[in-house]
Amino acid sequence: MSFPEDELLPLSALQHLLFCPRQCALIHIEQVWEENLFTTEGKHLHEKADEGETESRGPVRIARGLMLSSLTLGLSGKADVVEFHRVGEQEDWAHAIVLPGTAGHWRPYPVEYKRGRPKPGRCDVVQLGAQAVCLEEMLSVRIESGALFYHQPRRRQEVPIDSELRALVADTARRLHELIDAGETPAATPDARCKLCSLAALCLPASTSRQRSVSRYIQREVALARSGPERES
């Protein structure tokens, strides 16, 4: 299956979906967003990663803010950093490409920047995996690994782009399109994640756990308030 360009969804929504389907729907269906300390730090970190043009550091060329897309997954977005590692004359060129204006062969290596420490679950890894699949589709090359760079420990965590991660990326992209096409926000399931979520005050997880949509909840409350005097008369 191939998606038309006007149906591509944000690649970053994969992370939102795995973290919390309700959060994903609030952001990408109801267009609700609110900054907190963690989102502000993350935004600043991504902006720093995106700064600057392509540069060379020895056998590595670094491209920042590279736009990505996959018609197969139906996703588009921006990579913080994509490194291109020079492949030596004696190495396998099967997973390498030729870069315009440069000599030799180069192996793409996506790097996603994250604030804080590595988190449990696969929500960070799925975003990196999707970037790799987008690059493969755009460059006609196989990518075998990438990295997550966490700001707090300030070190990389290498991630294999294996069959398990590829299956997770494809399944999460499919679920994302189903969620957006349905146009309904899942009910809240309050847990420990809510304490760190920037949307907690708007999500109202305790009071809207049985509601389908924050928008409809607010509209209903406004309608009841307006009809109050009429009901009294």
C-alpha positions as CSV (number, residue, x, y, z in Angstrom):
1,M,0.0,0.0,0.0
2,S,1.2,3.5,-0.8
3,F,-0.2,6.7,0.7
4,P,-0.7,9.9,-1.2
5,E,1.4,12.8,0.0
6,D,-1.6,14.7,1.4
7,E,-2.3,11.8,3.8
8,L,1.1,11.6,5.4
9,L,1.0,11.8,9.2
10,P,3.7,13.2,11.5
11,L,6.4,10.7,12.2
12,S,6.6,12.0,15.8
13,A,3.1,10.8,16.4
14,L,4.4,7.2,16.6
15,Q,6.1,8.0,19.8
16,H,2.9,9.7,21.2
17,L,0.8,6.7,20.2
18,L,3.0,4.2,22.0
19,F,3.4,6.5,25.1
20,C,-0.4,7.1,25.4
21,P,-3.1,6.7,22.6
22,R,-5.2,9.4,24.3
23,Q,-2.3,11.8,24.3
24,C,-1.7,11.1,20.6
25,A,-5.4,11.7,19.8
26,L,-5.4,15.0,21.8
27,I,-2.4,16.3,19.9
28,H,-3.1,15.0,16.4
29,I,-6.9,14.9,16.2
30,E,-8.1,17.6,18.6
31,Q,-5.0,19.8,18.1
32,V,-4.5,20.2,21.8
33,W,-1.0,21.1,23.1
34,E,0.6,22.7,26.2
35,E,4.2,23.2,27.1
36,N,5.7,22.1,30.4
37,L,9.3,22.0,31.6
38,F,9.9,18.7,29.9
39,T,8.5,19.6,26.5
40,T,10.4,22.9,26.6
41,E,13.7,21.2,27.4
42,G,13.0,18.7,24.6
43,K,12.1,21.4,22.1
44,H,15.3,23.3,23.0
45,L,17.4,20.1,22.6
46,H,15.9,19.4,19.1
47,E,16.4,23.0,18.0
48,K,20.1,22.7,18.9
49,A,20.4,19.4,17.1
50,D,18.8,20.9,14.0
51,E,21.1,24.0,13.9
52,G,23.8,24.3,11.3
53,E,24.4,22.9,7.9
54,T,26.0,19.7,6.8
55,E,29.5,19.4,8.2
56,S,32.4,16.9,8.0
57,R,34.2,15.4,10.9
58,G,36.9,13.1,9.5
59,P,35.2,10.1,7.9
60,V,31.7,11.3,8.9
61,R,29.5,13.8,7.2
62,I,26.7,15.2,9.4
63,A,23.3,16.4,8.1
64,R,20.9,18.2,10.5
65,G,17.2,18.8,10.2
66,L,16.9,16.4,7.2
67,M,13.3,16.1,6.0
68,L,12.1,12.5,5.7
69,S,9.0,10.8,4.3
70,S,7.7,7.3,3.5
71,L,4.7,6.7,1.2
72,T,4.7,3.1,2.4
73,L,4.3,4.0,6.0
74,G,2.3,7.2,5.3
75,L,4.6,9.3,7.5
76,S,6.7,12.4,7.2
77,G,8.9,14.3,9.6
78,K,12.4,15.7,10.3
79,A,15.5,13.8,11.5
80,D,17.5,15.6,14.1
81,V,20.8,14.2,12.7
82,V,21.7,11.8,10.0
83,E,25.4,10.9,9.9
84,F,27.0,9.4,6.7
85,H,29.9,7.2,7.6
86,R,32.6,6.7,4.9
87,V,32.9,3.1,3.9
88,G,36.5,1.9,3.4
89,E,37.7,0.4,0.2
90,Q,37.9,-3.1,1.8
91,E,34.4,-2.9,3.3
92,D,31.1,-4.1,2.0
93,W,29.4,-1.4,-0.1
94,A,26.0,-3.1,-0.1
95,H,24.6,-0.8,2.5
96,A,26.2,2.4,1.3
97,I,25.4,5.2,-1.1
98,V,27.1,7.8,-3.2
99,L,26.7,11.4,-2.0
100,P,26.5,14.2,-4.6
101,G,29.8,16.2,-4.8
102,T,31.8,13.7,-2.7
103,A,34.0,10.8,-3.4
104,G,33.6,7.3,-2.1
105,H,30.7,5.5,-0.5
106,W,28.8,6.4,2.6
107,R,26.6,4.5,5.1
108,P,23.5,6.5,6.5
109,Y,23.2,6.4,10.3
110,P,20.2,8.3,11.9
111,V,20.6,9.8,15.4
112,E,17.6,10.9,17.4
113,Y,18.1,13.4,20.3
114,K,16.1,12.9,23.5
115,R,15.9,14.8,26.8
116,G,16.5,13.0,30.1
117,R,17.3,9.4,30.5
118,P,16.4,6.2,28.5
119,K,12.8,5.4,29.1
120,P,11.1,2.0,29.5
121,G,9.1,0.8,26.6
122,R,9.6,1.3,22.9
123,C,8.2,4.8,22.3
124,D,11.7,6.4,21.6
125,V,13.0,3.4,19.6
126,V,10.0,3.3,17.3
127,Q,10.6,6.9,16.2
128,L,14.2,6.1,15.3
129,G,13.2,3.0,13.5
130,A,10.7,4.9,11.4
131,Q,13.4,7.5,10.5
132,A,15.5,4.6,9.3
133,V,12.7,3.1,7.2
134,C,12.1,6.6,5.6
135,L,15.8,6.9,4.8
136,E,15.8,3.5,3.2
137,E,12.8,4.3,1.0
138,M,14.3,7.7,0.0
139,L,17.9,6.5,-0.6
140,S,17.2,2.9,-1.8
141,V,19.6,1.6,0.8
142,R,19.5,-0.8,3.8
143,I,20.1,0.7,7.2
144,E,21.2,-1.7,9.9
145,S,21.6,0.6,13.0
146,G,21.1,4.1,14.4
147,A,21.4,5.7,17.8
148,L,19.4,7.6,20.5
149,F,21.3,10.3,22.2
150,Y,20.0,11.1,25.7
151,H,20.8,14.5,27.1
152,Q,21.1,13.7,30.8
153,P,23.7,10.9,30.6
154,R,25.1,12.6,27.4
155,R,25.8,9.4,25.6
156,R,24.5,7.4,22.7
157,Q,22.5,4.2,22.9
158,E,23.0,2.2,19.7
159,V,19.8,0.6,18.3
160,P,19.8,-2.2,15.8
161,I,17.2,-1.7,13.0
162,D,16.2,-5.4,13.1
163,S,13.1,-7.3,11.9
164,E,11.4,-6.8,15.3
165,L,11.8,-3.1,15.2
166,R,10.7,-2.9,11.6
167,A,7.5,-4.9,12.5
168,L,6.8,-2.5,15.4
169,V,7.2,0.5,13.1
170,A,4.8,-0.9,10.5
171,D,2.2,-1.9,13.1
172,T,2.4,1.4,14.9
173,A,2.1,3.4,11.7
174,R,-1.0,1.3,10.8
175,R,-2.6,1.9,14.2
176,L,-1.8,5.6,13.9
177,H,-3.7,5.9,10.6
178,E,-6.6,3.9,12.0
179,L,-6.8,6.2,15.0
180,I,-6.7,9.4,12.9
181,D,-9.2,8.0,10.4
182,A,-11.6,7.1,13.2
183,G,-11.4,10.7,14.5
184,E,-12.2,9.6,18.1
185,T,-10.2,10.2,21.2
186,P,-9.8,7.1,23.4
187,A,-11.0,7.3,27.0
188,A,-8.4,8.2,29.6
189,T,-6.6,5.4,31.6
190,P,-5.0,7.3,34.4
191,D,-1.6,6.0,35.6
192,A,1.9,7.2,36.6
193,R,2.6,8.7,33.2
194,C,-0.1,11.4,33.7
195,K,2.1,13.2,36.3
196,L,4.7,14.0,33.7
197,C,2.4,14.7,30.8
198,S,2.1,18.3,29.7
199,L,-1.5,17.7,28.7
200,A,-2.7,16.4,32.1
201,A,-4.6,19.7,32.9
202,L,-6.4,19.5,29.5
203,C,-6.8,15.8,29.3
204,L,-8.5,15.7,32.8
205,P,-7.8,11.9,33.1
206,A,-9.7,11.5,36.3
207,S,-12.9,13.2,35.3
208,T,-13.0,12.3,31.6
209,S,-11.9,8.6,31.8
210,R,-15.3,7.7,30.4
211,Q,-15.5,10.4,27.8
212,R,-14.5,10.0,24.2
213,S,-13.3,13.5,23.5
214,V,-12.2,16.6,25.4
215,S,-13.7,18.8,22.8
216,R,-17.1,17.2,23.2
217,Y,-16.8,17.3,27.0
218,I,-16.1,21.0,26.9
219,Q,-18.9,21.7,24.4
220,R,-21.3,19.7,26.5
221,E,-20.4,21.7,29.6
222,V,-20.8,25.0,27.8
223,A,-24.2,23.9,26.4
224,L,-25.4,22.9,29.9
225,A,-24.2,26.2,31.3
226,R,-26.1,28.2,28.6
227,S,-29.3,26.1,29.1
228,G,-29.3,26.6,32.9
229,P,-31.6,29.7,33.0
230,E,-33.9,28.1,30.5
231,R,-34.3,25.0,32.6
232,E,-35.0,27.0,35.7
233,S,-37.8,28.9,33.9
